[in-house]
Amino acid sequence: MKGMNVKKILQCVLAPAGAAMLLSCALPGAAAAAVIATLGSGTAVKTVTNAAHFELNTAMASGYVEDGLLFSYTGSSSNNGCGYAGVDCYDAPSDLSPAFSGNYMASSGNNAYISIRLASGLDFYKVEFAADSSYLNLNGYWKTFNNGVQTAAGNFSQPHGAVLGLADAAGFDEVRYYAFSTANKQSGFSGSAIDEVRVGVPEPASGLLMAAGLWGLAAVRRRRTAGGN
């Protein structure tokens, strides 16, 4: 995997996790919970509650809803006359990420992005999607929001497509995805494309296991203290 770059104003911790890389990001002054970003694993969402493949909407109008997910975009409404679906576009899915299949959603323009929300307006906690761009190399940029307030953001770069996963125990109600011409950009002309979107819920077992582990450590410490007396 190539290097991953992160916006400098973020407070981030990077650590390996098998084939993926984990990135914990939070805006300075934000709540303790942080967004965990994974790149390349495709397993960020284990329990899927909503999924979108864009196969049924060849027009790809902004405001498209599939399986309870609401997608909108900013930018060009013509995309060079090919619409916003892979089957009608000069960019075949095979030219993009290997995770793309059939129709996909795309946008282009100055600071153009694709927005992912729940149609209900409720928070969600995990999302992953195949990400690519109209440029030869992928230089992605993402933002998460909750109640209109940006909670985190980050850059990543790959030679050819990626699967991006984002998770936040505090939840978010919107994810925006951009794709720029060069790495580490947060503005400029953007040509973003996504496919195979999956949204999920937190894994309750993880929290229970962590709590059990902390309780066990406390018990051992108490026994050691008692033995020392």
N, C-alpha and C positions, 0 to 999 in steps of 0.2 A: 504494500500500500504506500502511495505517495504521502508527503507530509500534509498535515492539516493546519490551516492558519485560522486564527481567531481574532476578532475585533479587540483592539488593545484596551478599550475601556471596560471590558468584561473582567470579572473575577472568575477564572477558569482553572480547572484541574484536569490534566490529561493522564490517562492510564490505559494500558493494554487490556483487552478482554478477548482472548482468543484471536479470531480472524478480524475482529472489529476493533475500533478505538472508541473509548468512552470519554466524553467531554462534559464536565459539569460547569454550567455557565449561569451566572446571575448578575444582573445589573447592580452596580454599587448602591448600597442603601436599600436594596430589595429585601423581601422576607427571606428567612433562612432556607426555605425550599428552593432548589435550583433545577434548571432544565438539564437533563442528561441527554446528550446527543450521541447516537451511534451511527457509524458509517460503514456500509458494506456487508452487514450481517444478514439483514432481512428478517431478523427474529425479535425485533424490539417489542412487537405486539404479539403476545402469546394467546390471549383470550380476545378474539375479535368480536366487536359489537356492531360495527358498520364497515362496509367495503364498497369501493367504486372502481369500475373498470372502463367507463366511458364508451362502452360498445353501442349503447342505444341512442346516443345523441350525436349524429354526424355533423350537426350545425355547431355544437359546442357553444351555445349562447351563454353569456354571463348570467349567473343566477341558476345554473343547472343543479338539480337535486337528484341524487341517487342514493338509495338505501339510507336515508336520513342525513346524508352529508350534503352540504351546500357549498358550491364552488362558484367563485366569481373571479374576474380578472380586470386589470387595468391595462391599457395599451391599445394597440392596433385592433380594429374590428374586422380587418380583411386578411391579415397575415399573408400578404402577397397573393390574395385571391384564392387561397387553398383552404380557408376556414380554420377551424380549431380541432380537427380530427385527423388522425393519422391516415385513415383510408382515403381522405380527400386531399392530402397534402403531399408536396414534393419530397418531404422528409419521411421516408419509410421508417417504421418502428425499428427495423434492423440497423438503421443509421444512428440510432440513439442508444440508450442503455439496453443491455441484454434483457433487463427486466420489463421493457416495454413490449406490449402486444396489442395489435389491432389499433383501435382508436386511442388517442391520448389527448390531454389538454395542453394548450400552448398559448403563449402571449408574447408580444414584443412591443418595445417602445421605451421612452425615457422613464427610468425607474419603474418599469412595468413589473407587476407581480401577480401570482395566482394565490387566492385566498381560500383556505380550508376552514369550514365551520361545521357545527351541527345545525341542521335546519331548525331544531328546537330552540337554539340559542343557549343551551346548557353548556357547562364546562365538560371538557374531556381531558384525559390524563396521559394517553399514549397515542402516537400516530407514527406511521411510517409510509413512505411512498418512494416509487422509482423517480429519480430526479435526473434531468439532463438539461441541455440548452441548445440554442441554435448556433452556438459557436463550436469550433472543432474540439476544444477542451472544455471541461466542465469546471466553472468557478462559481459555485453556489453561495448564496447568502440567505439566511432565514431569520425570521423574527417571530416571537410568540407574544400574545396579548391576553390580558384578562380585564374585562370591564373597561376596555378602551385604553388601558395602561400597558405599555410595553414591558414585558418581564424579562426577556432575554433575547440574544441575537448571536449569530456566529457565522463565520466563513468556512468553506471547505473547498478543496480542489482535487479533481480526479482527471485522468487522461480521457476516460470514456464512460460516462454514466456512473450512477451509484444508487444505492438504497439508503435513504436518510431516515433515521428514527429519532423521535423526540419524546421525552417523558418528563413529567413534572408531577410530583405528589400533591402539589397545591392546585394543580389544574390550570388549563388555559382555555379560552373560548375562540381563539383564532390563531392560525399559523399562516404566515406569508412567506412565499418562496420567490426569490429572484435568481437570475443567472447573468453574470457580467462577463466582459471580454477578458479581464485579467484578474488575478488573485487579489484578495484582501480589499475588494471594493465594496462600498455600501451605497453607491449611487452611480448613475450613468445609464447608458443604453442597456436594457436587459432583455434577454430572449429566453424565457423560462418555459420548461415543459415538464409535466408530471404524468404518471400513470400508476395503476395498481395501488390505490390508497387504502390503508387499513387503519381503523381506529379501535382502541381497546380500553380496558379498565386496569387499574392497579392490581397487582397480584397480591391478594391478602395474605397468602402464606408467607411471603417474604417478610412482611412486617411482623408477623407472629413469630417467625424463626429468629428474627433479630431481637425481639423482646425477650424470647426464651433464652437466647444466648447471653444477653445482658444480665438477666436474672441469675443465670448459672454462674457468671463471673462474680456477681455480688455475693452469692452464697459461698463460693470458694474463698473469697476474701474474708468473709465473716468467720469461716472455720479456721483459716490461718491465724486470724487475729485472736480468736478464742484459744487456739492451741498455744500461741505465744504467751498467753497469760497463765 
